[in-house]
Amino acid sequence: MSTETRAGAAPDAPSAQPEGQDVLTVTDSRTGRSYEIPIDVGTVRAMDLRQVKVDDDDFGLMVYDPAYMNTASTRSAITYIDGDAGVLQHRGYPIEQLCEQSSYLEVAYLLVNGALPTSVQLEEWVGEITIHTFVHENIKDFMQGFRYDANPMGMLVASVGALSTFYPDANRIHDEDIRRSQIIRLLAKMPTLAAFAFRHNMGQPYVYPDNDLKYAGNFLGMMYKMTELKYEPDPRLERALDVLFILHADHEQNASTSAVRGVGSTQVDPYSAIAAGVAALYGPLHGGANEAALRMLERIEKVENIPAFLAGVKEGEERLMGFGHRVYKNYDPRARIIKKHLDDVFEVRGKSPLLEVEKRALDDDYFTSRKLYPNVDFYSGLIYEALGLPVAMFPVMFAIGRTSGWIAQWLEMVEDSEQKISRPRQIYTGDRDLDYVPIERR
């Protein structure tokens, strides 16, 4: 099969294209027939290839794309990424400006509603989220049922999914008012569930939300409040955590977002769809990446071991976790932003000597020539470590920030008339037409 790209419609095309329409001309070497496939925004529709057949009984040509490396599954107006240029924008706004001037809840409003709020809209939005941070007491009892050492991500998956049983009208996803109620609840209760999971692991009593505190500060209070009458978060830690939530808010059609959209395409309630996103984030190749980075630092253990470790990386015996990124071919813009807050966190909690890994790697042409720069997972892992969090909590922190993006993506999917229930095709490679063999003859 040969292909070429040109404008206009060929005489032997199955149907004429609009004048001036860019098309991909495909010649099938099996039949000699040519087809003109419309090109729209740099893409062709996979279904347009179904017309490429050997005969009328042929199913038609399919696209084989494991892991969706080159397949666009949706049109989205939420997040734009240019990996080569290191650009990340939400609704058109650069991530640098949002982290510098905005708050996480304002960014959440932007993602969900499509525009930055006015001061009145933001005050109402924050107020609604604040008063919904408490969870039903039965949820607390539900979490008490987990083993003392249960993984907090497993607890989060289960408890987010369980919320659907407390709000049975949540499956009325085409009712705008009901949808909004679930969106508010998810944003409000995710930090509470995450903090409860942390306290459960610590063997400590759960701490209820403090509505006098801001979003990130309230979360810190639910995790760390002990006997003091009033928890007062350090503003440096509070701001660093808020920025981390912004940096994790959305990242296009990643694995967990695709899971939310895939499960959500069945028109299930948003709690179940978001629980699917949490489950996908559980994996070490996704939400566990900063956990993997810190485990790497723990294995290095001390500065004296760094040269030997980096030598092992060059020999293929070790993996440099938290460096490089599948999307960003140069520097992860999120890493540059959070690095600015690293010193503030270290000022409060003490500096990690293993930050030296970053310096040694950046001074080595072997890594820089391969564009293996620290990504957001490397720095966020160091921040979470400085906050005294166990590594199993790292993906939980990721999930709190990503909730706003999952919600925005789910909402966009629900309102998209082109979206249907997800049902990928397959290439069958197994046996066919076998005769059943009775068990005594096998």
C-alpha angles and dihedrals in degrees: 000000000000127000139196135173123227142138126262132030126290120228092241095050115121091237133009118255125220112276111271093017113143110236139183110229110212123191115197108217090201095063106011090236121138127215132191114219116194116240115216122179091341094309140098123211113250090218089061087067091062089081089066100095139153091218140344092276092054114108091223135242119314131193117243109205117154112204090007092267092163105014125106109209099182148010109246135181096188111083132015122197129183102186095186093053095037093240125155120174133172114210087340097308117120114245089231092062094044093052092046099046109016141064128232094253091050089052089048089054090049093051096045100039101032099236140059112268128244116241090263093049092048093049091051092045094050091044093053093048092046095055092049098055094101118090128210113275089239089064089057089051089047091055091047087065093070122096114266090250098042114144107259092224090057089050091049093050091051098043095047090050090047091059088074089068091057094051105040093171089064090093089070088090096162093061105095096204093049090047091054091052091054092047091054092046094050094050091045100045102040094080090046093053091045092050091047089053090052094049090047090056090048092051089238130133116265117260118221120227120273108219091197090070129076122252099270094034091051090053091051089050093051089052103041110023111120125161100333116114092226126023113220112192119216104253091224092056092042093053094045090052092047090052091049089054089052092049091052096042098104138345109181121258099345124156097275094043090050088051091052091049093044095051091037090055088073086065092244120157116281094248091062091045092050090046086058089054091051089050092052090047088055091076120100092232091060125019092006093062095099088046088054090049092054093045086055090053090048090054091050085052099177140027093251090065096054098089092051091047094050089048088054090053090055090050091051092246095110136035122228101223121199093029126105126010136228092230104032111065093186125019123347103239090210090059092055090052100047093044087068089062095045093084091052091054092045089050089060101034105024130263122280111232089210090074080088087081088071093052095047093048094047090050091054118087090207091070101032093049087056090047091241098158125160113274130206091273093063095055096037089053090055091049093049090048090051089052088058095246121154112242091248088067095058096086089046089060088050090052093055092058095039093054092085091053093047090051093048092049092047091049092048090051093049090053095044111102091200094060120098133169108303112252116158120200124239140208105233112223102169135098123287138204096012120166116238113252117210113241095246090060098049 
